[in-house]
Amino acid sequence: MDQKQPLWIQEYIDSPEKQQQLYKKTLFIVILSQIFGGAGLAAGITVGALIAQDMLGTESVGGIPVALLTLGSAGAALLVGRLSQRFGRRFGLAAGFLTGGLGAIGVILATLFNSILLLFLSLFLYGSGTATNLQARYAGTDLASPKQRGTAISMAMVFTTLGAVAGPNLVDVMGNFATSIGIPTLAGPFILGAAAFILAGVVLLVFLRPDSLIVASAIAIAQEQKQSNKVENPSNNKKGVALGASVMVLTQFVMVSIMTMTPIHMEHHGHGLREVGLVIGFHIGAMYLPSLVTGPLIDKVGRNVMAIAAGGTLILSACVAAFAPGDSLLFLIFALILLGIGWNFGLISGTTLIIDSTHPSTRAKTQGSVDVLLALFGASGGALSGVIVGYFNYATLSIIGGVLALILIAILIWSFKINKSAKLVK
């Protein structure tokens, strides 16, 4: 028995042209929100540790803000995914960004009242903006055809870079502005963070209409009804989801672990802050800017091919980092550029695999759960990297990263052979 849809949804079900129009509009709104979201993310993280250190007078608490942001990000990823599944992308993403903005305001108040408890709670909430900024990449793909999905994800990530680059460069400006209105200098970037996250939330809440996920779910159900005259309980391709998640979390773990310890490795070899900033700057650029070509390549040559390329690039990066002279700035830049490119290939190909393997009626919830793993594996990579370097050295850490990337390639090849065998049996 056919499910009757509201007239406005039926118009999209019946018209591929209207579906493409909504896809383009949704992608534009997502891109706009990503520019704001990127600025909010980068500006706040830049000084979170400094505020905690200033309040407590010790450097030993420097890792707490990052840990709280990560925990907040993991929790928010799950909640934003479930809210999006139940009420649509518009509500879920707007709620996540607005919560992040509330957290930024809380940080400002914490500096005014010198409250470390309020600071830690607010940083936890601020992590919601981080998670939402990452999950927004999914929204642009809801109505994309399979040959458009990689490109849609890439476009969202490229425009995140604009905000992420602008945010840190406005730290001094916002610090001076904060001082001029009687707010501690270090809280200045969180003024930008609050405005950016709130603007991103408002943009999505006001303009993300009709909701792409709601329309995509209705289209999928209508197609199933047309093919079988009934709607079975929709389910995900669990193997595809597991494969996509494996690609994403392994590349995240390898990237974060090597990146986290590179500044310390450089310091041990006599490099100054300027050189460290240069290497990390090249790395961050390599994480996002290749998206211009990564998405189209994924759509053209396939998800698995680009995921294997991610593993291969990470192996090359790990070899350069492990065996190149530690005092060679050029080799370190090369290693970290490769690390960023490998992460980019892995994140976008893994994300696309998950979209391909999920039904719209369960997609957002699944995506949220995977992003929880992404946040936790990133945090684990950062934490374990220090332990490994402490007991062994940076070269050992890099070699372990290369081995994990090799395992990823093995998983992908094994999965490809299993799928090929299954198709032959059919």
Buried (B, 14 or more C-beta within 10 A) or exposed (E): EEEEBEEEBEBBBEEEEBBBEBBBBBBEBBBBBBBBBBBBBBBBBBBBBBBBBBBBEEEEBBBBBBBBBBBBBBBBBBBBBBBBBEBBBBBBBBBBBBBBBBBBBBBBBBBEEEBBEBBBBBBBBBBBBBBBBBBBBBBBBBBBEEEBBBBBBBBBBBBBBBBBBBBBEBBEEBBEBBEEEEBBBBBBBBBBBBBBBBBBBBBBBEBBBBBBBBBBBBBBBBEBBEEEEEBEEBEBBEEBBBBBBBBBBBBBBBBBBBBBBBBBBBEEBEBEEEBBEBBBBBBBBBBBBBBBEBBBBBBEEBBBBBBBBBBBBBBBBBBBBBEBEBEBBEBBBBBBBBBBBBBBBBBBBBBBBBBBBBBBBBBBBBBBBBBBBBBBBBBBBBBBBBEBBEEEBBBEBBBBBBEBBBEBBEBBEEBBEEBEEEEEEE
